[in-house]
Amino acid sequence: MITSTNPATGEVIATFDAHDQRQVDAALQGAWTAQKAWRRTTLEERSALLRRVAAVLRDRKPQLARLITLEMGKPIVESEAEIEKSAWNCEYYADHASAVLGDEVVPSGATESRVVYDPLGVVLAIMPWNYPVWQVLRFAAPALAAGNGIVLKHANNVPQCALELEKIFSEAGTPAGLFATVLVEASQVKSLIEDPRIAALTLTGSTPVGKLVASQAGAVLKKQVLELGGSDPFIVLADADLESAARTAVKARFINVGQSCINGKRFIVEAAVADRFTELFVQHASALKIGDPLQRDVAIGPMARANLRDELHSQVERTVRQGAKLLLGGRFCDGPGFFYQPTVLDHVAPDMVAACEETFGPAAAILRVQDAEQAIEVANAPDYGLGAALWTSDLQRAHALSRRIEAGAVFINGMVASDPRLPFGGIKQSGYGRELGVHGAREFTNVKTVWVGPAR
């Protein structure tokens, strides 16, 4: 049984039976058949579809944003922004499909050589609940532009969002079967990966799940893109604009109730300004309104599931027992739902729980360092390497330091965010492969060389 629960109240919204083998087989066959025809369409035809998807997303934004908030607890203003960003993503790939995926002519003397980007086939998308529309669209738009088909296995706490996405693609005129949602339990995923109609897969999720899925896909030699966990450092050097850094740091930590792989999680601050930065950080974090995520002035809604809240609370308690100082929060909110107070931990050492483990929720860890050298060392210490932020007024120094940070992205004087124009992904235990940008658009293509000699 797949259950949709409102995390703000703990009440069950809807339940669904998992799809049986007959339904799964129909979805796979439908996607496989539709993709064979779709791959023969032009880039202009695919771009037109993406523009229609964007239009439907915007038209349905109020209802879809509300559904996101009801199923996973994101504040409604952020849910609306997620829909708008998803629509922009579709339009971006519609506008740039020819430039990114068109044939490349390579000068080679008397012969003509081309690099062409053929679709791989049907891609299995194993998607998370934290951005239930954006995570799907950031993959789906370039994948469809490249001529692939999609079978979506969404997180089981957002089944209504998963089914709604299938409807949105259908309303936009997507060929029948080309985008298919399957409601299946985790135990059914292995057989999906192994099915010969699946050519490749993409996963956004935890590192342990990524390792399992990678082993299953590797056993049948199928391409994977894995966007996994993160413990993103947010480095503040002594010459940074502290007011701007602290205000941005609070947003970086607490957006989406702290439930994002690219949330700032470890705030690594030079000792000379650590007291002032911490004071500002606590001041801004204390001002965040907690409550019903459907209210437009609420910044902190519930966490998505009770077990996620329990795990975060355990991490906070263990870190305090190790010697960290609790400055704010650190406990459940009164009343129903899965709410947790915005939490700030100071004097966190690199070997403490909140610095070593991914904290997926509204808890910030402040680590104090002596200088930039130690900041880089501490930033690179965990096994993760997704994103990082670096704050300093010396841009020349910032660029030099950014080359030494082990991450898929470094944002200087800003917070880490995904953008259709830029590649997104990680290294180390944060995964491999890229989404978005030119590199992401070509991940699910066969980069084929076509060499033509003189006619005889």
C-alpha positions in Angstrom: 0.0 0.0 0.0 1.3 3.4 -1.0 0.2 6.2 1.3 0.0 10.0 1.0 0.2 11.6 4.4 -0.1 15.3 5.2 3.0 16.0 7.3 1.5 19.1 8.8 -1.2 17.1 10.5 -0.1 13.5 10.3 -3.4 12.6 8.6 -3.7 10.2 5.7 -4.8 12.0 2.5 -5.0 9.0 0.1 -3.9 5.5 -0.4 -3.0 3.5 -3.5 -2.4 -0.1 -4.3 1.1 -0.6 -5.8 0.9 -1.4 -9.5 1.0 -5.1 -10.2 3.2 -6.7 -12.8 0.6 -6.4 -15.6 0.4 -2.6 -15.0 4.1 -2.2 -14.8 4.6 -4.3 -18.0 2.1 -2.1 -19.8 3.9 1.0 -18.8 7.3 -0.3 -19.9 5.9 -1.5 -23.2 4.1 1.7 -23.8 7.2 3.8 -23.2 9.4 1.5 -25.3 6.9 1.7 -28.2 6.4 5.4 -28.0 10.1 6.1 -27.8 10.8 4.3 -31.0 8.6 6.8 -32.8 9.7 9.8 -30.6 13.3 9.4 -31.5 12.4 10.0 -35.2 10.9 13.4 -34.4 12.8 16.6 -35.0 14.3 18.8 -32.4 11.7 21.5 -33.3 8.9 19.1 -32.6 10.4 18.1 -29.2 10.9 21.7 -28.3 7.2 22.5 -29.1 6.2 19.8 -26.6 8.4 21.2 -23.9 6.8 24.7 -24.4 3.4 23.1 -24.0 4.4 21.4 -20.8 5.7 24.7 -19.5 2.3 26.3 -20.3 0.3 23.5 -18.5 2.6 23.8 -15.5 1.9 27.5 -15.2 -1.8 27.1 -15.8 -2.0 24.4 -13.1 0.4 26.2 -10.7 -2.1 27.0 -7.9 -3.4 23.4 -7.7 -0.1 21.7 -8.2 1.7 23.9 -5.6 -1.0 23.2 -3.1 -0.6 19.4 -3.7 3.2 19.6 -3.2 2.6 21.4 0.1 0.0 18.9 1.3 2.0 15.8 0.4 5.5 16.8 1.6 5.1 20.0 3.7 7.0 22.6 1.8 5.8 26.2 2.4 3.4 27.2 -0.3 5.4 30.1 -1.6 8.3 27.7 -2.2 6.0 25.2 -3.9 4.9 27.9 -6.3 8.5 28.8 -7.0 9.2 25.2 -7.7 6.5 25.1 -10.4 7.8 28.3 -12.0 11.3 27.0 -12.1 10.2 23.8 -13.6 8.4 25.7 -16.4 11.5 27.8 -17.0 13.5 24.7 -17.3 11.2 23.3 -20.0 11.4 26.6 -21.9 15.2 26.7 -21.6 15.7 23.3 -23.2 13.0 24.2 -25.8 15.0 27.3 -26.7 18.4 25.6 -26.7 17.8 22.1 -27.9 19.2 22.7 -31.4 22.4 24.3 -30.0 22.9 21.6 -27.4 21.8 18.5 -29.2 22.2 19.3 -32.9 24.9 17.7 -35.0 28.4 19.0 -34.7 30.6 19.3 -37.8 34.2 18.5 -37.1 36.8 19.7 -39.7 38.8 16.8 -40.9 40.5 17.6 -44.1 38.9 16.3 -47.3 36.3 14.2 -45.4 33.3 15.3 -43.4 33.0 14.2 -39.8 30.1 14.8 -37.5 29.3 14.1 -33.8 25.6 13.3 -33.4 23.6 12.8 -30.2 21.3 9.8 -30.5 18.8 9.0 -27.7 19.6 5.9 -25.5 16.0 4.8 -25.3 13.7 4.6 -22.2 15.2 6.1 -19.0 14.0 5.0 -15.6 13.8 8.0 -13.2 13.9 7.1 -9.5 13.0 10.5 -8.0 12.9 11.9 -4.4 10.1 13.7 -2.5 11.8 16.9 -1.5 11.3 18.7 -4.9 8.6 16.4 -6.3 8.1 18.4 -9.5 11.5 20.1 -10.1 13.6 17.0 -9.6 11.5 15.2 -12.3 11.4 18.1 -14.8 15.1 19.0 -14.5 15.8 15.5 -15.8 12.8 15.0 -18.0 13.0 18.1 -20.1 16.5 17.5 -21.6 15.9 13.7 -21.7 12.8 14.2 -23.9 14.5 16.9 -26.0 17.2 14.3 -26.7 14.5 11.8 -27.9 14.3 9.5 -24.9 11.2 8.0 -23.2 10.6 8.1 -19.4 9.3 5.8 -16.8 9.0 7.5 -13.5 9.3 5.7 -10.2 8.6 8.5 -7.7 9.1 8.5 -3.9 6.2 6.7 -2.3 5.2 9.6 0.0 4.3 11.8 -3.0 2.1 9.5 -5.1 -0.4 12.2 -6.0 2.4 14.4 -7.3 3.7 11.5 -9.4 0.3 10.8 -10.9 -0.3 14.5 -11.5 2.9 14.8 -13.5 1.8 12.0 -15.8 -1.5 13.9 -16.4 0.4 17.2 -17.1 2.5 15.6 -19.8 -0.7 14.0 -21.3 -2.5 17.3 -21.3 0.5 18.9 -23.0 0.1 16.4 -25.9 2.9 14.1 -25.1 2.6 10.9 -27.2 0.7 8.2 -25.3 3.1 6.1 -23.1 6.2 8.3 -23.7 6.0 9.6 -20.1 4.7 6.9 -17.7 4.4 6.8 -13.9 4.6 3.5 -12.1 3.5 3.3 -8.4 5.8 0.5 -7.1 7.4 -0.5 -3.8 11.2 -0.4 -3.4 11.4 -4.2 -3.8 10.1 -3.9 -7.4 12.8 -1.5 -8.6 15.4 -4.1 -9.3 13.2 -5.8 -11.8 12.6 -2.4 -13.5 16.3 -1.8 -13.8 16.9 -5.3 -15.3 14.1 -5.0 -17.8 15.5 -4.9 -21.3 13.2 -2.1 -22.3 15.0 0.2 -19.8 18.2 1.6 -21.4 19.5 3.8 -18.6 18.5 5.2 -15.2 18.8 8.3 -13.1 18.5 8.4 -9.3 18.3 11.3 -6.9 18.4 9.9 -3.3 20.6 8.9 -0.5 24.2 7.5 -0.9 23.3 4.0 0.5 20.4 3.7 -2.0 22.7 5.0 -4.8 25.2 2.3 -4.1 22.5 -0.4 -4.3 21.0 1.0 -7.5 24.5 1.4 -9.1 25.3 -2.2 -8.4 22.1 -3.4 -9.9 22.5 -1.3 -13.0 26.1 -2.2 -13.3 25.3 -5.8 -13.3 23.3 -5.3 -16.5 25.7 -2.6 -17.9 23.2 0.3 -17.9 24.2 3.9 -17.8 23.4 5.8 -14.6 23.4 9.3 -13.3 23.4 9.5 -9.5 22.8 12.6 -7.5 23.2 11.6 -3.9 23.7 13.0 -0.4 25.6 16.1 0.6 27.1 17.9 3.6 27.6 21.2 1.9 30.1 23.6 3.5 29.3 27.3 3.7 32.7 29.0 4.2 32.8 32.5 5.6 36.2 34.2 5.6 37.1 37.1 7.8 36.8 39.7 5.0 33.3 38.6 4.0 30.2 40.9 4.2 28.9 39.3 7.4 25.4 40.7 7.3 24.8 39.4 3.7 26.6 36.1 4.5 24.5 35.4 7.6 21.2 36.3 5.9 22.0 34.1 2.9 23.3 31.4 5.2 20.0 31.1 7.0 18.2 30.8 3.7 20.7 28.3 2.5 20.1 26.1 5.6 16.4 26.4 6.2 14.9 26.6 2.7 12.6 23.6 2.1 12.8 23.1 5.9 16.5 22.1 5.4 15.5 19.1 3.3 17.7 19.4 0.3 21.0 17.8 -0.8 22.4 21.2 -1.5 21.3 23.0 1.6 24.2 24.6 3.4 24.8 22.3 6.3 28.3 23.1 7.8 29.0 26.8 8.4 32.7 27.0 8.5 33.7 30.5 9.8 37.0 32.1 10.5 37.5 32.6 14.2 38.1 36.4 14.0 34.4 36.9 12.8 32.8 33.8 14.2 31.1 35.5 17.2 29.5 38.2 15.1 28.5 35.8 12.3 26.9 33.5 14.8 25.0 36.3 16.4 23.6 37.4 13.1 22.8 33.8 12.1 20.8 33.2 15.2 19.0 36.5 14.9 17.8 35.7 11.4 17.0 32.1 12.2 14.9 33.1 15.2 12.8 35.3 13.0 11.6 32.4 10.8 7.9 31.8 11.3 6.9 28.2 11.9 3.4 26.9 11.2 0.8 25.8 8.6 2.8 25.6 5.3 -0.3 26.8 3.4 0.0 30.2 5.0 2.0 32.5 2.8 4.1 34.1 5.6 5.3 30.7 7.0 8.9 29.9 6.3 9.2 26.6 8.3 6.7 23.9 7.7 6.8 20.3 8.9 9.5 17.8 7.9 8.2 15.3 5.3 8.1 12.2 7.5 8.1 11.4 11.2 11.2 9.1 10.9 13.2 11.9 9.2 12.4 14.2 12.2 13.4 11.5 14.7 16.7 10.9 12.9 17.5 14.6 12.8 16.7 15.0 16.5 19.0 12.1 17.3 21.8 13.7 15.3 21.3 17.0 17.2 21.3 15.3 20.6 24.4 13.2 19.8 26.3 16.3 18.7 25.4 18.2 21.9 26.6 15.2 23.9 29.9 15.4 22.0 30.3 19.0 23.3 28.6 21.3 20.8 26.6 24.2 22.2 22.9 24.4 21.4 22.0 28.0 20.7 18.5 27.6 19.2 15.8 25.0 18.9 16.8 21.4 19.3 13.3 20.0 20.0 10.0 19.0 18.5 7.2 21.6 18.1 4.1 21.1 20.2 1.0 19.9 18.4 0.3 17.6 15.5 2.5 17.0 12.5 6.2 16.5 12.0 7.5 20.0 13.0 11.0 20.6 14.3 12.3 23.9 15.5 15.0 25.7 13.6 18.2 24.6 15.3 21.6 26.1 15.6 24.6 24.3 17.0 27.8 26.2 17.7 31.4 25.1 18.4 30.9 21.9 16.3 34.1 20.0 15.8 34.8 18.3 12.4 34.5 14.8 14.1 31.1 15.5 15.6 27.9 13.9 14.2 26.5 17.1 12.7 29.7 17.6 10.8 30.3 14.0 9.7 26.8 13.0 8.7 24.3 14.5 6.3 21.7 16.4 8.4 18.5 16.4 6.4 16.4 19.0 8.2 16.4 22.4 9.9 19.6 22.1 11.9 22.7 24.2 11.3 26.3 23.3 12.5 28.8 26.2 13.0 32.4 25.2 12.9 35.1 27.7 13.8 38.5 27.6 12.0 41.7 29.7 12.3 42.2 30.7 8.7 41.3 29.9 5.1 43.7 27.0 4.9 41.9 25.2 7.8 38.6 26.2 6.3 39.4 24.3 3.0 40.7 21.3 5.0 37.5 21.1 7.1 35.3 21.7 4.0 36.9 18.7 2.2 36.9 16.3 5.2 33.6 14.5 4.7 33.1 11.8 2.0 30.5 14.1 0.3 31.2 16.5 -2.6 28.0 18.0 -3.9 28.0 21.8 -3.5 29.9 24.5 -1.5 29.6 28.2 -0.8 32.6 30.5 -0.3 32.2 34.1 1.1 35.0 36.6 0.8 35.5 40.1 -0.6 38.7 39.1 -2.4 37.5 37.5 -5.7 40.9 36.7 -7.0 41.6 34.7 -3.8 38.1 33.2 -4.0 38.7 31.8 -7.5 42.0 30.3 -6.3 40.4 28.7 -3.3 37.4 27.4 -5.3 39.8 25.2 -7.3 40.8 23.4 -4.1 37.2 22.7 -2.8 36.1 19.1 -3.6 32.6 19.7 -4.9 30.6 19.6 -8.1 29.8 23.3 -7.7 31.2 26.2 -5.8 29.1 29.4 -5.3 31.1 32.5 -4.4 29.3 35.0 -2.3 26.0 33.2 -2.8 24.1 30.0 -1.9 24.3 26.8 -3.9 21.3 26.4 -6.3 20.5 24.5 -9.4 20.1 26.3 -12.7 19.1 24.9 -16.2 22.1 26.7 -17.7 24.7 25.1 -15.5 25.7 21.5 -14.9 24.6 20.0 -11.6 26.0 17.0 -9.8 28.6 15.8 -7.3 31.8 13.8 -6.7 32.9 11.3 -4.1 30.0 9.9 -2.2 27.6 12.5 -3.7 27.4 10.6 -6.9 28.5 11.0 -10.6 27.2 12.2 -13.9 25.5 15.6 -14.5 22.1 17.0 -14.9 21.3 20.4 -16.5 23.4 22.5 -18.8 25.1 21.2 -21.9 26.7 18.3 -20.1 23.4 17.2 -18.5 21.5 17.4 -21.7 23.9 14.9 -23.3 24.1 12.4 -20.5 21.4 10.2 -21.9 22.6 10.2 -25.5 24.9 8.1 -27.6 27.7 10.4 -28.6 28.2 9.0 -32.0 31.0 9.7 -34.5 29.9 9.7 -38.1 32.8 9.9 -40.6 32.2 10.3 -44.3 34.9 9.6 -46.9 34.8 10.9 -50.5 32.3 9.3 -52.7 33.8 6.8 -55.2 
